[in-house]
Structures are given as structure tokens and as C-alpha cells.
Amino acid sequence: MAEITKLLTPAEVGTLLQIHSKTVQRMAARREIPSLRVGRYWRFAPAEILRWISAKSLAGIDSPTTAGLACEVPTVALSLSHSAR
């Protein structure tokens, strides 16, 4: 059984970073923030966003305040079994 983490929307990332969701989308399009495209929508892996924030903070570049950025990441269990025919 594999565990899948819920991907974040630009609005959720914007709330986390305290910036507008359109800014998050522009950053994703310019590859300034870890992201992936699902059709025409941008999505973000919570672990990658937190890692990106930490890297930016350690480098001292565009560092957002990391106080209070702990977030609960919803997960869903997925059964990957299949029947042999």
C-alpha cells in the first residue's frame, strides 16, 4: 500500500508564503519555485515547498519568515494491488 500526499494549489502555497496566488503561478512558470503542471493547472508538493523555503532561508535569498510555517499535509492511502488474469 502506497501513501500519496495531497498536492497544494497556488492559493494554498500563496497563503503559506503570504503572497498572491498569481505571484505563485508566475514563479512556477519562471521555474523559481518547485512545481508541476497537471493539465493547465499548477500544483506543488508540500515537502518540496518546505524544502525550498528552508534552502532560501539558509542562503539568505528572498527568505520568507519561516515562523509558523508548519503545516499539516493531508495524505490518502492508495491500494496498488491488481488481480492477475
C-alpha positions in Angstrom: 0.0 0.0 0.0 1.4 3.4 -1.1 0.7 6.7 0.6 0.0 9.7 -1.6 0.4 13.3 -0.4 -2.1 15.9 -1.4 -0.6 18.4 -3.8 -1.1 22.1 -2.9 -2.8 24.7 -5.1 -1.3 28.1 -5.9 -3.8 29.6 -3.4 -2.6 27.3 -0.7 1.1 28.0 -1.4 0.3 31.7 -1.6 -1.3 31.5 1.9 1.8 29.7 3.2 4.2 32.3 1.7 1.8 35.2 2.3 1.8 36.2 -1.3 -0.9 36.3 -4.0 -1.7 33.1 -5.9 -1.0 34.8 -9.2 2.5 35.5 -8.0 2.9 31.8 -7.1 1.8 30.9 -10.7 4.3 33.4 -12.2 7.1 32.0 -10.1 6.2 28.4 -11.2 6.1 29.5 -14.8 9.6 31.0 -14.4 10.8 27.9 -12.6 11.6 29.9 -9.5 9.6 27.5 -7.2 9.3 23.7 -7.3 6.1 22.9 -9.1 4.5 20.6 -11.6 1.8 21.1 -14.3 -1.3 18.9 -14.2 -3.0 19.8 -17.5 -3.3 23.6 -17.3 -3.1 23.8 -13.5 0.0 24.3 -11.3 0.4 22.0 -8.3 3.0 21.9 -5.6 4.4 19.1 -3.4 4.3 20.3 0.2 7.6 18.6 1.1 9.3 20.3 -1.9 7.9 23.7 -0.9 9.1 23.4 2.7 12.5 22.2 1.5 12.6 25.2 -0.9 11.7 27.6 1.9 14.5 26.1 4.1 17.0 26.4 1.3 16.1 30.0 0.6 16.3 30.8 4.3 19.7 29.2 4.7 21.0 31.0 1.7 19.5 34.3 2.9 17.9 34.9 -0.5 14.3 36.1 -0.6 13.8 34.4 2.7 10.2 34.4 3.9 9.7 34.3 7.7 9.6 30.6 8.5 8.0 31.0 11.9 4.6 29.4 11.9 5.0 27.6 8.5 4.4 24.2 10.0 1.6 22.8 8.0 -0.4 19.6 8.3 -0.1 17.7 5.0 -3.2 15.6 4.2 -2.5 12.2 2.9 -4.6 9.5 1.4 -3.9 5.7 1.3 -3.9 4.0 -2.1 -4.0 0.4 -2.7 -1.9 -0.7 -5.6 -3.0 -4.3 -5.8 -4.2 -5.8 -9.0 -5.6 -9.2 -10.0 -3.7 -11.5 -12.3 -5.8 -13.0 -15.1 
